[in-house]
Amino acid sequence: MPNRFSGTLTQDWEPVVLRKPKSTTRDSKAVNQALRSGGPVQTIKKFDAGSNKKAAPVVNARKLDEGTEPAALERVAAEVRQAIQKARVAKKMSQAELAKQINERLQVVQEYENGKAVPNQMVLAKMEKVLEVKLRGKVK
């Protein structure tokens, strides 16, 4: 393979020193002295320095809450509560046994039977499977 460089190869051994340009004084005493004497003081605000929040458009939070969120969350219907209780009692199960079989906490079953829980389709599906009763949708 032909060499494209026809001259002699030499190495340049002279050291190269890279230095930062001299910075201006940043200590607070010098800045305060310059401010008092009326001298020029340059301040630079770094982009998003010292803030973890993003600039968002200012919106009236109360108006937004009232307009988009419902007043109260939907709770378990009385028919569903009664169906869960009747099916559990018919199978001669305690709330703790039902909770263990559906892999949920006892408190979850108690909330569903008391009507305090917000309905979760996954939990209702597990209860339907264990109790062998229809809890979701229309009964035909």
C-alpha positions in Angstrom: 0.0 0.0 0.0 1.6 3.3 -1.0 2.3 5.9 1.7 0.7 9.3 0.8 3.0 11.3 3.0 6.3 11.7 1.2 8.2 13.8 3.7 9.9 12.7 6.9 7.9 12.2 10.0 8.9 14.1 13.1 7.3 14.6 16.4 6.6 18.0 18.0 7.7 17.7 21.7 7.0 21.3 22.7 4.5 21.4 25.7 1.1 23.0 25.1 -0.3 24.8 28.2 -4.0 25.4 28.3 -5.2 28.0 30.8 -8.5 29.5 31.6 -8.8 33.2 31.2 -8.5 35.2 34.3 -11.9 35.4 36.0 -13.4 38.5 37.6 -13.6 38.8 41.3 -16.6 37.0 42.8 -16.1 37.5 46.5 -18.9 39.3 48.3 -16.6 42.0 49.7 -15.5 43.2 46.3 -19.1 43.1 44.9 -20.4 45.0 47.9 -17.6 47.6 47.5 -18.4 48.0 43.8 -22.1 48.4 44.6 -21.4 51.1 47.2 -19.1 53.0 45.0 -21.4 52.9 42.0 -19.0 50.8 39.9 -20.3 48.4 37.3 -21.4 45.0 38.6 -22.4 42.3 36.2 -25.0 39.7 37.4 -25.8 36.6 35.3 -28.8 34.4 36.1 -28.2 30.9 35.1 -31.0 29.1 33.3 -33.3 27.3 35.8 -30.6 27.7 38.5 -31.7 26.8 42.0 -35.2 25.7 41.1 -36.8 22.3 40.8 -40.1 23.5 39.5 -41.1 24.0 35.9 -42.7 27.2 34.8 -46.4 26.4 34.2 -49.1 28.7 33.1 -50.9 30.3 36.1 -54.3 28.8 36.4 -56.8 29.4 39.1 -56.6 26.1 41.0 -60.0 26.3 42.6 -61.7 26.9 39.2 -59.8 24.0 37.7 -60.7 21.7 40.6 -64.4 22.6 40.4 -64.6 22.2 36.7 -62.8 18.9 36.1 -63.2 16.7 39.3 -66.5 15.2 40.5 -67.6 16.3 44.0 -67.4 12.8 45.5 -65.9 9.5 44.3 -68.3 6.7 43.4 -68.7 4.1 46.2 -69.8 0.4 46.1 -73.5 0.2 45.4 -75.8 -1.3 48.1 -76.8 -4.2 45.8 -73.1 -5.2 45.4 -72.5 -4.9 49.1 -75.4 -7.2 49.9 -74.5 -9.7 47.2 -70.9 -10.0 48.5 -72.2 -10.5 52.1 -74.8 -13.1 51.1 -72.5 -15.1 48.9 -69.8 -15.1 51.5 -72.2 -16.2 54.2 -73.6 -18.9 51.9 -70.1 -20.3 51.3 -69.6 -20.2 55.2 -66.5 -18.0 54.8 -65.2 -15.2 57.1 -64.1 -11.9 55.8 -60.5 -12.9 56.5 -60.8 -16.2 54.5 -62.3 -14.3 51.6 -59.5 -11.7 51.7 -56.9 -14.5 51.8 -58.4 -16.3 48.8 -58.6 -13.1 46.7 -55.1 -12.1 47.8 -56.2 -8.8 49.3 -56.1 -7.4 52.8 -58.9 -7.9 55.3 -59.6 -4.2 55.3 -60.4 -4.3 51.6 -63.1 -6.9 52.1 -64.5 -4.9 55.0 -64.6 -1.7 53.0 -66.5 -3.4 50.2 -69.0 -4.9 52.5 -69.5 -1.6 54.4 -69.8 0.4 51.1 -66.8 2.6 51.9 -64.6 1.3 49.1 -64.2 2.9 45.6 -65.0 0.0 43.2 -62.0 -1.6 41.6 -62.8 -4.0 38.7 -59.9 -6.3 39.4 -61.0 -6.8 43.1 -64.6 -7.3 42.0 -63.5 -9.9 39.4 -61.5 -11.8 42.1 -64.5 -11.8 44.4 -66.8 -13.0 41.6 -64.5 -15.9 40.9 -64.2 -17.0 44.5 -67.8 -16.4 45.6 -69.2 -17.6 42.2 -71.6 -14.7 42.0 -72.1 -11.8 39.5 -71.1 -8.5 41.0 -70.3 -6.4 37.9 -72.6 -5.4 35.0 -76.2 -6.1 34.4 -77.9 -9.3 35.5 -79.7 -11.0 32.6 
